[in-house]
Amino acid sequence: MSRLDDRSQTRRCARLRKQLRLCFAETIPRYNQAFAAIKPYTQEMDLDKYYDIYDISDIDFAEAMSGYREEEFDDNESLRVLKILAARFYMSRKILLCCLMALDAQGGKSDLMRWNIASEEMRAVTSITGQAEDRLHRILSEEESRFGLLLALFID
C-alpha cells in the first residue's frame, strides 16, 4: 500500500480519483462495445497477427474485456485499482486499434457497411473519451486554481 493510500491519512485528490474511476467505468465498456461491433467484419488471421505485433496476449485480452465492475474491488479509488483500470483502458484501446487495422477494404460497395459501422463506433468512442477528458481537465483546473489561491495567501 502506498503512502498516498494510507487510510490513517486524509486521502489526497479524492475528487480527482473519483472522477477518474467514473471515467474509466464509462470509457472501458464503450471501447469494448466498439470492438464487439467491429470484430465480425475483420479478417481473423490479420487480427491475430496484429495482436502478436502489439504484444496482446490472451491474458491481456481477457483482462481488458473484463471491463469494470464496481463490486470487483474493495476500494475503487485506491491507486492500485486506478492503475489496474488504466491498464485495462490502455489495452482496450490497443485491441480496438488492432481490430480497425484488421478490417478488410476492397474498395467496393461491400466495404460500405463495415466502414460505416466502424465510423459510427469510432465517433461514439471519441465522444465518450472527449467527455471524460473535459471532466478531468475541469477538476484539474479547479485544483490548480485552489492551489494558486493558497499560495498567494502565503506569499502576501
C-alpha positions in Angstrom: 0.0 0.0 0.0 1.4 3.4 -1.0 1.8 6.3 1.4 -0.9 8.2 -0.5 -3.3 5.3 0.1 -2.6 5.1 3.8 -6.1 5.0 5.5 -4.9 6.9 8.5 -4.2 10.0 6.4 -6.8 12.0 4.6 -6.9 10.8 1.1 -5.5 13.2 -1.4 -7.1 14.2 -4.6 -10.4 12.5 -3.6 -12.4 14.3 -6.3 -9.9 13.6 -9.0 -9.7 9.9 -8.0 -13.5 9.5 -8.0 -13.8 11.2 -11.4 -11.0 9.2 -12.8 -12.7 6.0 -11.7 -16.0 7.1 -13.2 -14.3 8.0 -16.5 -12.8 4.5 -16.6 -16.1 3.0 -15.7 -17.7 4.7 -18.7 -15.0 4.5 -21.3 -13.6 1.0 -20.9 -17.0 -0.7 -21.6 -17.6 1.6 -24.6 -14.3 0.7 -26.2 -15.1 -3.0 -25.6 -18.5 -2.5 -27.2 -16.9 -0.9 -30.2 -14.6 -3.8 -30.5 -17.5 -6.2 -30.3 -19.4 -4.3 -33.1 -16.4 -4.2 -35.4 -14.8 -7.6 -34.9 -17.2 -9.6 -37.0 -16.0 -7.6 -40.1 -12.3 -8.2 -39.5 -10.0 -10.8 -41.1 -9.4 -13.2 -38.2 -5.9 -14.1 -39.4 -5.0 -10.4 -39.7 -6.4 -9.7 -36.2 -4.2 -12.4 -34.7 -1.2 -11.0 -36.5 -1.8 -7.6 -35.1 -2.3 -9.0 -31.6 1.1 -10.6 -32.0 2.7 -7.4 -33.3 1.3 -5.3 -30.5 2.0 -7.9 -27.8 -1.6 -8.6 -26.8 -1.7 -11.9 -25.0 -4.8 -13.9 -24.3 -4.4 -12.9 -20.6 -4.2 -9.2 -21.6 -7.2 -9.6 -23.8 -9.3 -11.2 -21.1 -8.3 -8.6 -18.6 -9.2 -5.8 -20.9 -12.5 -7.3 -21.8 -13.4 -7.8 -18.2 -14.2 -4.1 -18.2 -15.3 -2.5 -15.0 -17.5 -3.9 -12.2 -17.9 -1.7 -9.1 -18.1 -4.7 -6.9 -14.9 -6.2 -8.2 -12.7 -4.1 -5.8 -12.8 -3.3 -2.2 -11.6 0.3 -2.6 -12.5 1.5 -6.0 -10.5 4.7 -5.7 -7.2 3.4 -4.4 -4.1 3.9 -6.5 -3.8 0.2 -7.1 -7.3 0.0 -8.6 -6.8 3.1 -10.7 -3.6 1.6 -12.1 -5.5 -1.6 -13.0 -8.2 0.4 -14.7 -5.7 2.5 -16.5 -4.0 -0.7 -17.8 -7.4 -2.1 -18.9 -8.2 1.2 -20.7 -4.8 1.1 -22.5 -5.3 -2.5 -23.5 -8.8 -1.9 -24.7 -7.6 0.9 -26.9 -4.8 -1.3 -28.4 -7.3 -4.1 -29.0 -9.7 -1.7 -30.8 -6.8 -0.4 -32.9 -5.9 -3.9 -33.9 -9.5 -4.5 -34.8 -9.6 -1.4 -37.0 -6.4 -2.4 -38.8 -7.8 -5.9 -39.5 -10.8 -4.5 -41.3 -10.9 -5.6 -44.8 -11.0 -2.9 -47.5 -11.6 -4.0 -51.1 -12.6 -0.5 -52.4 -16.1 -1.6 -53.4 -19.7 -1.4 -52.2 -19.1 -4.3 -49.9 -16.9 -2.1 -47.8 -19.7 0.5 -47.2 -21.5 -1.3 -44.3 -18.4 -2.4 -42.4 -16.8 1.0 -42.6 -20.0 2.8 -41.7 -20.2 0.7 -38.6 -16.5 1.3 -37.8 -17.0 5.1 -38.3 -20.1 5.2 -36.0 -18.3 3.2 -33.3 -15.2 5.5 -33.5 -17.5 8.6 -33.3 -19.1 7.1 -30.1 -15.7 6.2 -28.6 -14.3 9.7 -29.4 -17.3 11.3 -27.9 -17.2 9.5 -24.6 -13.4 9.9 -24.4 -13.7 13.6 -25.0 -16.3 14.0 -22.3 -14.1 12.2 -19.8 -11.2 14.4 -20.8 -13.3 17.5 -20.3 -14.4 16.4 -16.8 -10.9 15.5 -15.7 -9.5 18.8 -17.1 -12.1 20.8 -15.3 -11.2 19.2 -11.9 -7.5 19.7 -12.5 -8.1 23.3 -13.4 -10.2 23.8 -10.2 -7.5 22.2 -8.1 -4.8 24.3 -9.7 -6.8 27.5 -9.1 -7.2 26.5 -5.4 -3.5 25.8 -5.1 -2.8 29.2 -6.7 -5.1 31.0 -4.2 -3.5 29.2 -1.2 0.0 30.0 -2.5 -1.0 33.7 -3.0 -2.3 33.8 0.6 1.1 32.5 2.0 3.1 34.9 -0.2 1.2 38.0 0.8 
